[in-house]
Amino acid sequence: MTKYNALAVTTGYWKPKANYLDQTIRALEGKIETGDFVVISEKAISTALGNMVDESKVKPSLNAKLLASFWMRLVWGYPLGILSHFGQRLLRRLREYPLDSGSRHKQVALQYAGFWQALMFGSEGGIDGSNLPYSYVSLALENSGQIASQIQNQIWLKLQKNVCVIIADTDKTYRFRNFFFTPRPKPLKGIKSFGGVATYIVGRVLNLKKSSTPLAVAGCRLQASEALTITNIADKARGPGSGATVWDMAARFKVDVNGVSWDMLGKIKHKPLVIVRKKVL
């Protein structure tokens, strides 16, 4: 069985318009070797590219309001949350789901991810508000393969190291024997994406083994099983950043869910890059 070491690399916070390519090169210089895997957070790249929506400017539809009130508070807060083995703190937060900002968020989910993804309790179609300020949420990358290739090429040109770049999302992929499936759209080849909320519920109810989801690989060929192992190791090494959810992030800074600022986020350690290396046995 292959074993790995992992090193989470700290950088400054990648705000919109940040030159994430240059920051990646500077952060990795002197730390990587040929043959390493460099796992990069999709959300960090999306933020740097400005691939975001300000939900405070969104007008919610009736469907979005029903999702926030009935679906989130009463369905996720009770039967689905309990079946999915949610803890009491998360269940309480869902039962008190904010109606105004929650409706705006669900409208963004409906618009950018579709109905079946909007039924998720969070991270609908890769939409994510954690580690982002105010009412901003990041959207899923549409060209993750192209971006991974660009990063891999720049590492070779600037550092002369031939590494394998993996862009990954913390949304989970579930394993049933040799079958890998996720509610997250557009995962790495070999991982099936279907069902939206239904896929998530099945994985949670059956308590299947889960890993963060690889979206694109550049610089090597990886089977889905190995890519999942590597991204899961990277996810554990990186940690939750400012918080695993928007509620955790707000609690950390002692503000409401829309009260986190750019300055607050800039004061904590961010680890968008993780170097994963095979152990020499």
C-alpha positions in Angstrom: 0.0 0.0 0.0 1.4 3.4 -1.0 1.9 5.9 1.9 2.2 9.6 1.6 3.5 12.7 3.5 1.7 16.0 3.3 2.8 19.6 3.8 0.2 22.4 3.8 1.7 25.6 2.5 0.7 28.9 4.0 0.1 31.9 1.7 -1.5 35.2 2.0 -5.3 35.4 1.4 -6.0 35.2 -2.3 -8.4 38.2 -2.8 -10.1 38.9 -6.2 -7.5 39.9 -8.8 -4.7 38.3 -6.8 -1.9 36.8 -9.0 -2.4 33.3 -7.7 0.1 31.9 -10.2 3.0 34.1 -8.9 1.9 33.4 -5.3 1.9 29.7 -6.0 5.4 29.7 -7.5 6.8 31.8 -4.5 5.1 29.6 -2.0 6.3 26.3 -3.5 9.9 27.4 -4.3 12.4 25.3 -2.3 9.6 23.0 -1.0 8.7 20.8 -4.0 10.5 18.0 -5.7 9.8 16.3 -9.1 7.2 13.7 -8.7 5.2 15.6 -6.0 1.5 16.1 -6.1 0.4 19.8 -5.6 -3.2 19.9 -4.5 -4.9 23.3 -4.9 -8.2 24.5 -3.5 -10.8 25.3 -6.1 -12.3 27.9 -3.9 -9.1 29.8 -3.5 -8.7 29.9 -7.3 -12.3 31.0 -7.8 -11.9 33.8 -5.3 -8.7 35.0 -7.0 -10.4 35.0 -10.4 -13.4 36.9 -9.0 -15.7 34.0 -9.8 -18.1 35.0 -7.2 -21.6 36.4 -6.6 -22.6 39.1 -4.0 -25.9 37.6 -2.7 -26.9 40.9 -1.0 -27.8 42.1 -4.6 -29.9 39.0 -5.4 -33.7 39.1 -5.5 -35.1 35.8 -4.3 -38.0 34.1 -6.1 -40.9 32.4 -4.4 -39.3 29.0 -4.9 -36.1 30.3 -3.2 -38.1 31.6 -0.2 -39.9 28.2 0.1 -36.6 26.4 0.1 -35.2 28.7 2.8 -38.3 28.4 5.0 -39.9 25.1 4.6 -37.2 22.9 3.0 -34.2 24.1 5.1 -35.9 24.6 8.4 -38.4 21.8 8.5 -37.0 19.1 6.2 -33.2 19.4 6.6 -33.6 20.6 10.2 -35.6 17.5 11.1 -35.9 14.2 9.1 -33.2 14.6 6.5 -30.7 16.1 8.9 -31.3 13.3 11.5 -31.1 10.6 8.8 -27.8 12.2 7.6 -26.3 11.9 11.1 -25.9 15.7 11.5 -24.8 16.8 15.0 -27.1 18.8 17.3 -25.4 22.1 16.6 -25.9 21.8 12.8 -29.5 20.7 13.3 -30.2 23.7 15.5 -28.6 26.0 12.9 -30.7 24.5 10.1 -33.9 24.9 12.2 -33.0 28.6 12.5 -32.0 29.0 8.9 -32.0 32.7 8.0 -35.0 33.5 5.9 -33.7 36.7 4.1 -30.1 35.9 3.4 -31.0 32.2 3.1 -33.6 32.9 0.4 -31.0 35.0 -1.6 -28.5 32.1 -1.3 -31.1 29.6 -2.6 -31.8 31.9 -5.5 -28.2 31.8 -6.4 -28.2 28.0 -6.1 -31.3 27.8 -8.4 -29.8 30.1 -10.9 -26.2 28.7 -11.1 -26.6 25.0 -10.0 -30.2 24.0 -10.7 -33.1 22.7 -8.7 -31.7 19.4 -7.6 -28.5 21.0 -6.3 -30.5 23.8 -4.6 -32.1 21.1 -2.5 -28.7 20.5 -0.8 -28.4 21.9 2.7 -25.1 23.7 1.6 -22.4 23.8 -1.1 -25.0 23.5 -3.8 -23.2 22.6 -7.0 -19.9 23.8 -5.6 -21.2 27.1 -4.4 -19.5 28.0 -1.2 -19.6 31.0 1.2 -17.0 29.8 3.8 -13.7 31.7 3.8 -15.4 34.6 2.0 -16.6 37.9 3.5 -19.9 39.6 3.7 -22.5 38.0 1.4 -20.1 36.7 -1.2 -20.1 33.1 -2.4 -17.7 31.5 -4.8 -18.9 29.5 -7.8 -17.6 26.3 -9.3 -14.8 26.6 -11.9 -15.9 25.9 -15.4 -12.4 25.3 -16.8 -10.5 23.5 -13.9 -8.6 21.3 -16.4 -7.2 24.2 -18.3 -6.3 26.0 -15.0 -4.5 22.9 -13.6 -2.5 22.6 -16.8 -1.5 26.3 -16.7 -0.3 26.0 -13.1 1.6 22.8 -13.8 3.3 24.4 -16.8 4.3 27.5 -14.8 5.8 25.3 -12.0 7.9 23.6 -14.6 9.0 26.8 -16.3 9.8 28.8 -13.1 11.0 26.0 -10.8 12.1 23.2 -13.1 10.1 20.7 -11.2 7.8 18.2 -12.9 4.9 17.8 -10.5 1.3 16.6 -10.7 -1.3 19.4 -10.1 -4.7 18.5 -8.7 -7.5 21.0 -8.2 -9.9 19.8 -5.6 -13.0 20.7 -3.7 -14.0 19.8 -0.1 -17.4 18.6 -1.3 -17.5 14.9 -0.7 -17.2 11.9 -3.0 -18.5 8.6 -1.6 -17.1 5.1 -2.1 -19.0 1.9 -2.5 -16.4 -0.8 -3.2 -14.9 0.3 -6.5 -17.7 2.7 -7.4 -17.2 6.4 -6.7 -20.0 9.0 -6.8 -20.6 12.5 -5.7 -23.4 15.2 -5.8 -20.7 17.6 -7.0 -20.9 18.5 -10.7 -18.0 17.9 -13.1 -15.6 15.8 -10.9 -12.5 13.9 -12.2 -13.1 11.2 -14.8 -13.9 7.9 -13.0 -16.1 9.6 -10.4 -19.8 9.6 -11.2 -21.9 12.8 -10.7 -25.6 12.4 -10.5 -28.7 12.9 -8.4 -27.7 16.1 -6.6 -29.3 16.0 -3.1 -30.3 12.3 -3.5 -26.7 11.2 -3.9 -25.6 13.2 -0.9 -28.4 11.7 1.3 -27.5 8.1 0.2 -23.9 8.6 1.0 -24.6 10.1 4.4 -27.4 7.7 5.4 -25.3 4.6 4.5 -22.3 6.2 6.3 -20.1 5.4 3.3 -16.4 6.2 3.2 -15.9 9.7 1.8 -13.1 11.9 0.5 -12.8 15.5 -0.8 -13.4 15.6 -4.6 -10.7 15.9 -7.2 -11.8 18.0 -10.2 -8.9 18.1 -12.5 -5.4 16.6 -12.8 -2.4 17.9 -14.9 1.1 16.5 -15.3 0.3 12.8 -14.6 -2.3 10.1 -15.0 -4.2 9.2 -12.0 -6.9 6.7 -11.4 -9.9 8.1 -9.5 -9.1 5.9 -6.4 -5.6 7.3 -6.0 -6.7 10.9 -6.7 -9.3 10.5 -4.0 -6.7 9.2 -1.5 -4.4 12.2 -2.3 -7.1 14.9 -2.1 -8.3 13.4 1.2 -4.8 13.5 2.7 -4.4 17.1 1.4 -7.8 18.1 2.9 -6.8 16.8 6.3 -3.5 18.6 6.2 -5.0 21.9 5.1 -7.7 22.0 7.8 -10.9 24.1 7.7 -9.3 27.6 7.3 -11.6 30.2 8.9 -14.3 27.6 9.4 -15.8 24.5 7.8 -19.1 26.4 7.3 -20.3 30.0 7.2 -21.7 29.6 10.7 -18.3 28.3 12.0 -16.5 31.2 10.3 -18.9 33.8 11.8 -18.6 32.2 15.2 -14.8 32.4 15.0 -14.9 36.1 14.4 -17.9 36.7 16.8 -20.0 38.4 14.1 -23.2 37.4 12.2 -22.9 35.3 9.0 -22.7 38.4 6.8 -20.4 40.4 9.1 -17.0 38.8 8.2 -14.7 41.3 6.4 -11.8 41.0 4.1 -9.5 42.3 6.8 -10.7 39.6 9.2 -9.9 36.9 6.7 -6.6 38.4 5.9 -5.4 38.0 9.5 -5.6 34.2 9.6 -3.4 31.6 8.0 -4.6 30.3 4.6 -3.3 27.1 3.1 -4.7 26.8 -0.5 -1.7 24.6 -1.4 -0.8 21.2 -0.1 2.3 19.2 -1.2 1.7 15.5 -1.1 4.7 13.2 -1.6 5.0 9.4 -1.8 7.0 8.0 1.1 10.2 6.1 0.2 9.9 2.7 1.9 
